[in-house]
Amino acid sequence: MEKQSIKNTSSSSSVSSSWVRGTCVGRGCFGAVSTAVSIADGGVFAVKSVDLTTCLPIQSQSLENEISVLRSLKPHPYIVRFLGDGVSKEGTASFRNLHLEYLPEGDVANHSAGGIDDETLLKHYTACLVSALRHVHSQGFVHCDVKARNVLVSRSSVVKLADFGSVIRFEKPTTLITPRGSPLWMAPEVIIREYQGPESDVWSLGCTVIEMLTGKPAWEDLGMDSLSRIGFSDELPFFPATLSKIGRDFLDKCLKRDPNQRWSCDQLLQHPFLSQCQYSTPIESSPRCVLDWVNSEFELEDEEEEEVGRSGWVSEFETAAMARICKLATTGGAIWESDGWVDVRSNASEEERAATEYSESTRVQSEYNTSSDPYGNVAGESARIDVFVFPHRPPGCQGSAAALPCKLVTVLLILMEIMIYSTCVSTEIILNVCCSYQCHRGNNKKELEMLSFKK
């Protein structure tokens, strides 16, 4: 997409009103989520948007509901932080935007693809999630869509509950309800349209714990047959055998078919599965600027996770930023994605760029000079040319870029040798034919002279 600065036409946001939309990091039924950078301070945040000119009414209603809920919901360390909202004009389109804390690690479903094999980590994630749900329920809300894709991983190794578009105010139903959420995570009473309350979120929590452990939904997706099994049978999801006995007991307290028999979030936090779980309040999990990017290669390798005072955290972030800047200036390992981004800062000097190019070309040259390939020198020259022509090519691409000329040169040299050999053989054959012809001609001449002499 075209890079452009965006200014909100109306805003109630704690971030700058002027910002740049980055790449799309997620897309769902009710909108798209993009990264964004504040022009004022370089702060990185997430923007959930719907196009007001093309969206369906239910899409804009869902986003407005989420904005309204997050505005009224008190902040909590295990709930994605609300930064504000606004309307922006981008080209000919108008977008309704929700500004949120950005968590680069993504959701649990993708971050832990294949399942979590460490039960201690599973307890940690579950404790954070139960704490977040207890807070939501205490404010009079029901989340209605608890699942692994709506649980985001923060930089401090805790998880945060997200996606409040389906949230409802809790009240006792007097008529049949309209189910909200994702069918495979819905409680039986929701499927049969009787009730959707905090107990329903606890059922979804149990399904989410199984999903986090196995990497798959608790129920197999068989369409209407799955809904029938959830709502109208006595079946329960399969409890993984790899889960400890105390873990299976925790699931049993969440996955009672009778909602009145399910434990509340307050009770679940006292369950032995979670009661001994140590978890601390995360501090500043969202990147403050591009240099504080979690997913970059500048992350400190041996970063320790411990609860420290405010001054300790400030010192840690300063050290992290200095380390990343030093790595940026001394290595060629950074891969900054530019698609959809605008340059917010460009402070690198020509000397730094030259030093980066020189170090990269030296590395490639040494690699190819030590190669066992008989044509390594030719390949090395190709690699050096490739580095200087394309100095900003990602480091992992140089090998493949230089490998093609190497193979091509090898084939050409072999063909040249074949051609030279063929030429030599052909020349030798021609010379032999010529010699034979001359000898044959000489013999014929002698025979003619002898015949004429006899006559």
N, C-alpha and C positions, 0 to 999 in steps of 0.2 A: 504494500500500500504506500501511497505517497506520504513522505515525511512532512509533518506540519505541526505548528504550534496550535494548541487548542485553548480557547478561552471560554470559560463557562458563561453562558448568558444569564444564568441564575444559579446561586450556589449557597449552601450552608455547610461548608467544608472546612476542616482544620488544615487542609493542605492548600497550596497555592492555587489561585483561580486559573493560572496559566500552566499548562502541562502538555506533555507530548505522549500520544498513545503509541505503545510499542506493539509487540507481537501478540497474537491471540494465543492464550495458554489453555483455554477451555471453552467448550461450547455445549449448551444444553437446550432443553425444550423452552426455557424461559429467558434466554439471553446468552451473550458471549462475555467471557472474561479476558481482559487484556492487561498486560503490564503497562505502567505509565511512569513517567519521570517528571517531577516538578521542575519547572524552569528556574524558579527562584533559588532553590537550595539543592537540587539534584536528588531529592528524596525519591525513593522507589516505592510505589504502591500498586494495588490492583484496582481495576475499574470494571465493574459489571454493568453492561449496557444493553439497552434495547433500542432499536431504530423506531422512533415514534411514527414515521411515515409508512412503514411496511409491516410492523408487528401486529400480531393478533391481540384483541382486547385482553385475553387471559394472560398474555405475556407481560403487558404493562401493569396489569393488576397485581401479578405475582411480585414484580419488582417493587411496586409501591408498597405492597404489604411488607416486604422484607425491610424496606427503608423505615417504615413506620415502627416495626417491631424493634429493630436495632436502635432506633432513636430512644425508645422508651425502656429498653432493657439496660440494666446497670452493667457496667464493664465487669468482665470476669477473666481471670488469667487463662482459662481453657476455652474461651470463645473468641473467634476471630474479631479483631478490633474494628469498630466502625469509625471511619474517618470523616464521613460527610456524604453529601450528594449534590447533584446539580444537573443542569441541562446544557448541552453544548451543541453548537452549530458546526458541522464538519462537511464542507462542500455544500451540497444541496440537501443533505440529510440532517435531521435533528435527533439527538440521542439523549435519553434519560440515563443518568449515570449514578452508580453507587460506588463510593470510594471506600476501599477496605485495606486492611493490613495485608501485605504481600508475603506469602510463605513459599519460597522457591522450591522447597522439597516436594511440594505437591501433596496429593491425597494418599491415604494409607493404602488404598487398593493398588496404586501404581508404585508407590515407594517400597512396599513390601510384597511385590508380585511373587506369587508362589507360596505365600503364607509366612507367618512369623514362627520360626522354630525355637525361639528363646522365650520360655514361659515367663521369665522375669520381665522381659520387655512387654510381653502381652499384658501382664498385670499392670505395668506402668501406664500403658495406653488406656486400659480399661478404667483405671482409677481416675485418670484425667477426664475421660468421657462421662463417667457417672457423676463426677463433681460438676461438670458443665450442665448436665441434664437436671441435677438437683437445683441448680441456680435458676434454670429456665422455668422449672415447675414452681419454684418458690415465688416467681414473678407473675404467676397465673397463666403461663403459656404452655402449649404442647407443641413440640417440634414437628412431629408427624412424618419426618423423613430421615430417620437415623440410619445410616449405612456407611460403609467404608469410604465411598467416594465423597461423602460430605464430612469427612474427618481429615483435617490437614495436619501435616507434620511440621513443627517449627524447628528453628535452629538449635534450640536448647533441649531437643529430644523429648519434647512433650507434644501432645496432640491437641488440636483445637476444633471445636464443633463449628461447622459452617453451614451455609445455605438455609436461610430462614424464610424462604419464599412460601413454604407450605404451612408455616406456623399459624395456629389458631388460639384464641382465648378459650381457656377451659371453662366449660359450663355443662351442666347435666342436660342431656338431650331429651327433648319431648317428642320428637318425630325421628324418622329414619335419617341418618346422617349422610353426608356426601364424603366418601373416603378420600383422604389426602395421603400422598406419599407414593412409594414404590411398591408394587404388589407383593413381590417376594419377601419383603421385610415387614409387611403389614401383619398386625395381630388378628387372630380369628374373629374377634368382635368387630373389627373394622371391615373385614371382608364381607361379613353378613350385615353391615351397616347399622349395627346396634349402638356402638359407642366408640369414641376415640378420645382418650384422656392420657394422663401421665403413665398409667399402667400399660397403655399401648406402646409408649416410647420404651418402656422396660423390655417388652417382648422384642421390639426392634433392636434394642441393645444386645440381647442374647444372640439374635441372628447375626449381628455385626461382629461379636466376639468370635463366633464360629468362622465368619468370613475372614477376619484378620488372621486367624490361626491357619486356615486351610487355603486361603487365596481364592475361594469360590463361595458363591452364595449358599446360605444354609439349606435352601430348597432348590432342587433342580428345576430349571425353567421348562415346563411342559405345557405352557399356555393355560387354558381353562382347567385342565386337570390339576395343575399345581394350586390354583385358587380353590378348587373343590377340596383338595386335601387339607389346605390350611384352614378353610372356613367350616367345613362340614364333616370332618373326620375326627378321630381321636389320635391321629398321628402327631409326632413331634419331630423336629429336625434331628438328624443323626449327630450324636455327641462324639467328637473325634477321640479315638482311642489314645492318641499321643498326649491328650490333656490329662493332667493329674486328677486324682480322685477329688481333691478339694475344688479344682477348677470345674469338674463336671457337676459338683454340687452347686456351685455358683450359677451355672447355666440352668440347672433344675429350678432354682429360685426365680430366674427370669422367664423361663419358658413354661409356665403353668397355663393351661388352656383357659382356666377360669381366671379372669383378671383380678378378682378379689383375693386370690391366693398368691399373687405375685408380690415379691418384696418391693418396697419403695426404694428410691435412691439413697435415702438416709440409712435404711437397713443394709443395703448392699455395700455401702462404704464401711460398715462394721463387720462384714463377712470376712472370715479368715483368709479368703483368696486375696482381699484387698487391704485388710486392716494393718498388715505389716509392710505394705508397699510404701516405700519412701519416694515422695515426689515433692519437688519444690516449685515455687512460683516462678515462671519464666520472666526474664527481664529483657525487653527490647528484642523480640524475636524477628521483627520485620527489618529488612535492610534499610538503613537510614539514607544511603546514597549508593551510587554504582560501585564505589570502592569497597563498600561493605557487603558485596554480593556473596551470598552463601554458596551458590552453585559454581563459582569460578574456581580456577586452579590455584587461586591465591589463598584458599582456606588453610589455616594453620593445621599442620599435620597432627600435632600432639596436643590438641586443645582439650584441656581438662574441664569437666562439667562439675562445678561445685557451687554451693550457695555462698555468695560473698556480699560484702557491703557495696553501697553505691559507688564509692570511690574506687573500689577494686574493679568493678565493671567498667568504669570510665577508663581506667588504666589499661584494661584488657583490650577494649575496643581501639584505643590509640595505638597499642602495640600491634594489633591485627592490621590496622590500616597502614602503619609504617612498613610492616612486613610485606604486605601486598604491593605497595608502591615500589619497594626495593626489588621484588621479584619481577614486576612489570618492567623496570628499568634495566634489569640485568639478564633476563632470559627471553627466549622467543616462544614461550609456551602458552601465551594468552590467546584465546580464541574468542574475540568479541563479536557476537552476532550483530550484524548491521541491518538485516532485513526488517524494515518496519521501524527502525530507530533513527533518531536524529542525534548528531553529535552535540552533547551537552557541554563537555569540556574537551579542549584540545590543547593541552599544555606541553605535550612532548616536543622536545627540541629536535632540530635536524641532527645534532650530534648523537642524541640518544637513538634515533632511528637508524643512523649509519652504524652505530655500535651494534645494534640488534642484528642488522643485515650482515655485518662482518662476522659476528659470532656464529650466526646460523650457517653462513657459507663455509666457515672454517670447520664446523661440525660435519657438514655433509661431505666436504673434501676429505677429511680424515677417515670417514666411514668408507668411502669408495676407494681410497688409496690402500686401505688394509684389506680390501676384498680379494678373494681368491679367484675371481673371474679374470681370465686371460686378457679381457678387454676392459679391465677396471679403470685404466687411465682415461679411456674414451668416455666411459660412463661418468667418471668423476667430472670431466669437463662439462658434460651435459647437465649434471646436477648443479654445478656452480652457475652455469648460465641460467638454469631454471630458477635458482634462488635470487639472482640479481634482477631477473626480469620480473619475477613475481615475489618480491620481498615479503609480502603480507600473507602468503599462502600458509594455511595451518601447518604446523610442524609435521603432523602425521602424514601429510600428503606428499612430502618431497620424495620419499622412497619410491612410491608408485609413479610419480611424475618422471623420475630419472630412470626407472626400470624400463620403460618403453623405449627410449632412445638406445639404451644398452642392448636390448634384444634386437632392435632394428639394425644397429651397427654390426652386431654379431652375424646376423643373417646376411647382410650386405657383403661383409668380408668373406664369408664362406662362398657366396655366389661369385665374388671376384676371383677367389682361388680356383673355383671350378672353371670359370671362364678362362683364366690364365692357363690352367692345365689343359683345357680343351683346345685353346689356341696353339699351345706348344705341340700337342699331339697332332693337331691338324697340319701344322707347319712341317712337322717331321714326316708325316704321310706324303704331303705334297712334294717335299724334297726327294723322298725315296722314289716317288712316281717319276719325277723329273730325271733323276739319275738313271732309273731303269729305261726311261724313254731315250735318253742320250746314249746309253750303252747299246740298246737295241738298234738305234739309228746308226751308230758306228759300225756295228756288226753287219748291218745290211749294206752299208757303203763299201765295206771290205769285200763282201761277197760279190757285189756288182763289179768292183775293180778286177777281182780274180776272173770273173766270167768274161769280161772284156779283154783281158790279157790272153786267155786261152783262145779266143777267137782270132 
